[in-house]
């Protein structure tokens, strides 16, 4: 594959979302990956804040209001170190969390703009908090807003994008992204994830509803020594054939690196080389159907050394 012009959305502002002492989704994740990617010469894009209207493309107004209320209550409580809990689920917040979450969602919109305007072919979004567990009406699993889902809807509303493929290789199933697009035939959600594991969704029987039946493809993977082979097989034998029919106009990746063999929260055994291989498969799909356009979004991954090396392997593969 030819070398591909690649960009990055990153800003130290993402470290201002605090999660409390000892929490795995910590600000240090940003520094670890940023340091690993710095020598690659990626074109840098500064994130903007998403507007409330843009977040409402995927979330209910009641939920957005609830996040604002919770963050305000957090500020008033005096608990400012990130150990305050979002009321809808297992997500820690601090007084800055709503603002930073709007920058996380906005970072993906910045990336979509860059790719759709032809400034680069691929962009990696080094954002936090992550997003793929955030449902339309509830945050959970360390996530406030579903960054990648908002980006997909934005691409469809702002540009001539009809069909979006979202590839999610995080070790945890992206229940939020699946829920948001479950009845929508224009967004194909493909996930490999460890099973059984949080949040417990993502069985092979979950294929969509109404007009969206057939555009959700879940590949649950049992933990253990064969898991890396099974993940690669799912991409080659299930994702690639499915795209011959779907033929996306834009490809997006929920790039969680907690499937890494050294991750503390997962039981899969993917290596840096595996993340590179998966990226190449997705890149071939993008080049065949979507003019090479890829927006990759950081999700999970909690061993700092592993996420740094895996993200580097992933971005190098995006670059070709």
C-alpha positions in Angstrom: 0.0 0.0 0.0 1.1 3.5 -0.8 2.1 5.9 1.9 -1.0 7.8 3.3 -1.1 11.3 4.5 -2.1 11.0 8.2 -3.1 13.4 10.9 -3.7 13.4 14.6 -6.2 15.3 16.9 -4.6 15.7 20.3 -4.5 18.4 22.9 -3.3 18.4 26.6 -6.8 19.6 27.5 -7.8 15.9 27.4 -5.8 15.4 30.6 -8.1 17.8 32.5 -10.8 15.0 32.8 -9.9 13.5 36.1 -11.0 10.1 37.3 -9.6 9.7 40.8 -6.6 8.0 42.3 -5.7 4.6 40.8 -8.4 4.7 38.1 -7.3 2.9 34.9 -8.8 5.5 32.6 -6.3 8.1 33.7 -4.8 11.3 32.2 -1.4 9.5 31.9 -2.9 7.5 29.0 -2.8 10.7 26.9 0.9 11.4 27.6 2.0 7.8 26.9 0.4 7.7 23.5 1.3 11.3 22.6 5.0 10.6 23.3 5.0 7.4 21.2 3.4 9.2 18.2 5.3 12.4 18.4 8.3 11.3 16.2 6.0 10.1 13.4 5.4 13.6 11.9 1.7 13.5 11.8 -0.2 16.6 10.7 -1.7 18.1 13.8 -5.3 19.3 14.2 -6.5 21.2 17.2 -9.9 19.9 18.5 -12.9 22.1 18.7 -15.8 21.8 21.2 -18.8 20.0 19.9 -22.0 22.0 20.2 -24.9 20.7 22.2 -26.8 20.4 18.9 -24.1 18.1 17.6 -24.2 15.9 20.7 -28.0 15.7 20.3 -27.4 13.9 17.0 -26.9 10.8 19.1 -28.0 11.6 22.7 -31.3 12.7 24.3 -31.6 16.2 25.6 -32.6 14.7 29.0 -29.3 12.9 29.2 -27.2 15.9 28.1 -29.0 17.9 30.8 -28.3 15.1 33.3 -24.6 15.3 32.6 -24.5 19.0 33.0 -26.4 18.7 36.3 -24.1 15.9 37.6 -21.0 17.9 36.8 -22.5 20.9 38.5 -23.3 18.8 41.5 -19.7 17.5 41.5 -18.4 21.0 41.5 -20.7 22.0 44.4 -19.7 18.8 46.4 -16.0 19.9 46.6 -15.0 16.4 45.3 -12.7 17.7 42.5 -10.2 14.9 42.1 -12.4 12.8 39.8 -13.8 10.3 42.3 -17.4 11.7 41.9 -19.7 9.3 40.1 -22.0 10.1 37.1 -25.5 9.3 38.2 -26.2 7.0 35.2 -23.4 4.5 35.6 -19.8 3.6 36.4 -18.1 6.7 35.1 -16.1 9.1 37.2 -16.3 12.8 36.7 -14.7 16.0 37.9 -15.8 19.7 37.5 -14.2 19.9 34.1 -15.7 16.7 32.7 -18.6 18.1 30.7 -16.3 20.6 28.9 -13.6 18.1 28.2 -16.2 15.5 26.9 -17.5 18.2 24.5 -13.9 18.6 23.3 -13.6 14.8 23.0 -16.7 14.6 20.7 -15.5 17.8 18.9 -12.1 16.2 18.2 -13.8 13.6 16.1 -15.7 16.3 14.2 -12.4 18.0 13.6 -11.0 14.8 12.2 -14.1 14.2 10.0 -13.7 17.7 8.6 -10.0 17.1 7.8 -10.6 13.8 6.1 -13.7 15.0 4.1 -11.9 18.1 3.0 -9.0 16.1 1.7 -6.4 17.6 4.0 -5.4 14.0 5.0 -6.7 10.5 4.3 -6.6 9.2 7.9 -6.7 10.8 11.3 -6.1 9.3 14.8 -8.0 11.0 17.5 -6.1 10.9 20.8 -9.1 11.9 22.9 -10.5 11.1 26.4 -12.9 10.4 28.0 -13.7 7.4 25.7 -17.1 7.0 24.2 -18.3 3.6 22.9 -20.2 2.6 26.1 -22.3 5.8 26.2 -25.8 5.0 25.1 -28.3 7.6 23.7 -29.7 8.2 27.2 -27.0 7.1 29.7 -23.2 7.2 30.2 -21.4 4.2 31.6 -18.1 2.3 31.3 -15.9 5.4 31.7 -17.8 7.1 28.9 -19.9 10.3 28.8 -20.8 10.9 25.1 -20.4 8.4 22.3 -17.6 10.3 20.4 -17.4 8.0 17.4 -21.2 7.8 17.0 -21.5 11.6 17.0 -18.7 11.7 14.4 -20.5 9.2 12.1 -23.8 11.2 12.3 -22.0 14.4 11.7 -20.3 13.0 8.6 -23.7 12.0 7.3 -25.4 15.3 8.0 -22.6 17.6 6.9 -21.1 15.8 3.9 -22.1 13.5 1.1 -21.6 10.4 3.2 -24.4 7.8 3.0 -22.9 4.7 4.7 -20.4 4.5 7.6 -18.6 1.5 8.8 -17.6 1.5 12.5 -15.0 -1.2 13.4 -14.6 -1.7 17.2 -11.7 -3.9 18.3 -11.8 -2.8 22.0 -11.7 -5.7 24.4 -15.2 -4.6 25.7 -18.2 -4.6 23.5 -19.3 -1.1 22.4 -22.9 -1.4 23.6 -23.5 2.4 23.3 -22.5 2.6 19.7 -24.5 -0.5 18.9 -27.6 0.8 20.6 -27.5 4.2 18.8 -27.4 2.6 15.3 -29.2 -0.7 16.0 -32.1 0.2 13.8 -30.2 2.1 11.2 -29.1 0.4 7.9 -26.8 3.3 7.0 -24.2 2.6 9.8 -22.6 -0.8 10.0 -21.3 -1.7 13.4 -18.7 -4.5 13.6 -17.2 -5.6 16.9 -14.7 -8.2 18.1 -14.6 -8.3 21.9 -13.9 -10.6 24.8 -16.8 -12.7 26.0 -17.8 -13.0 28.8 -16.8 -9.6 29.9 -18.3 -6.1 30.7 -20.8 -4.9 29.7 -22.2 -8.3 28.8 -23.7 -7.3 25.4 -22.6 -8.2 21.9 -23.7 -11.8 21.3 -23.8 -13.1 17.7 -27.6 -13.0 17.9 -27.5 -9.2 18.1 -27.7 -8.3 14.4 -29.9 -5.1 14.4 -33.6 -4.3 14.5 -36.2 -3.2 12.0 -34.4 -1.8 8.9 -31.1 -2.2 10.6 -31.1 -6.0 10.7 -27.9 -7.2 9.2 -25.8 -4.1 9.9 -24.6 -5.1 13.3 -22.0 -7.9 13.3 -20.7 -9.1 16.6 -17.8 -11.5 17.0 -17.4 -12.5 20.7 -14.0 -14.0 21.4 -13.2 -16.3 24.3 -10.1 -15.3 26.3 -6.9 -17.4 25.9 -4.0 -18.3 23.7 -6.0 -18.7 20.5 -7.8 -15.3 20.8 -5.4 -13.4 18.6 -6.0 -15.8 15.8 -9.8 -15.7 16.3 -9.8 -11.9 16.2 -7.9 -11.8 12.9 -10.1 -14.6 11.4 -13.2 -12.5 12.3 -11.8 -9.5 10.4 -10.8 -11.6 7.4 -13.7 -14.0 7.2 -16.6 -11.9 8.4 -15.8 -8.2 8.1 -14.2 -8.3 4.7 -17.1 -10.3 3.0 -19.7 -8.2 4.7 -18.2 -5.0 3.2 -18.5 -6.4 -0.3 -22.3 -5.8 0.2 -22.3 -2.8 2.4 -19.6 -0.7 0.7 -19.0 2.2 3.1 -18.3 5.8 2.2 -16.4 6.4 5.4 -14.6 4.1 7.8 -14.2 4.7 11.5 -12.4 2.7 14.1 -13.1 2.4 17.8 -9.5 1.8 18.6 -9.3 0.3 22.1 -5.9 -1.2 22.9 -7.2 -3.3 25.9 -7.1 -6.4 23.9 -3.3 -6.3 24.2 -1.7 -9.3 25.9 -0.4 -7.0 28.7 -3.6 -5.1 29.5 -4.8 -5.4 33.1 -8.5 -5.4 32.3 -8.8 -7.9 29.4 -7.9 -11.5 28.7 -7.1 -11.5 25.0 -3.5 -11.8 23.8 -3.2 -9.4 20.9 0.3 -8.0 20.1 1.4 -4.7 18.6 1.8 -6.6 15.3 -1.8 -7.8 15.5 -3.1 -4.2 15.9 -1.0 -3.3 12.8 -2.5 -6.3 10.9 -6.1 -5.4 11.8 -5.4 -1.8 10.8 -4.2 -3.0 7.4 -7.3 -5.0 6.8 -9.5 -2.0 7.6 -7.3 0.2 5.5 -7.8 -2.1 2.5 -11.6 -1.8 3.0 -11.3 2.0 3.2 -9.2 2.2 0.0 -11.5 -0.1 -1.9 -14.8 1.6 -1.0 -14.3 4.8 0.9 -11.5 6.6 -1.0 -9.1 5.6 1.8 -10.9 7.8 4.4 -10.4 6.6 8.0 -11.1 8.3 11.3 -9.7 6.3 14.2 -10.8 7.1 17.8 -9.1 6.1 21.0 -11.3 4.0 23.3 -9.8 1.8 26.0 -6.4 0.4 26.9 -4.9 0.6 30.4 -1.3 -0.6 30.4 0.6 2.6 29.6 3.5 0.9 27.9 1.2 -1.4 25.9 -1.1 1.4 24.7 1.9 3.5 23.6 3.4 0.7 21.5 0.1 -0.6 20.1 -1.1 2.9 19.2 2.2 3.5 17.4 1.9 0.2 15.5 -1.7 1.2 14.6 -0.9 4.6 13.3 2.2 3.4 11.4 -0.2 1.0 9.6 -2.6 3.8 8.9 0.3 5.7 7.3 1.1 2.6 5.2 
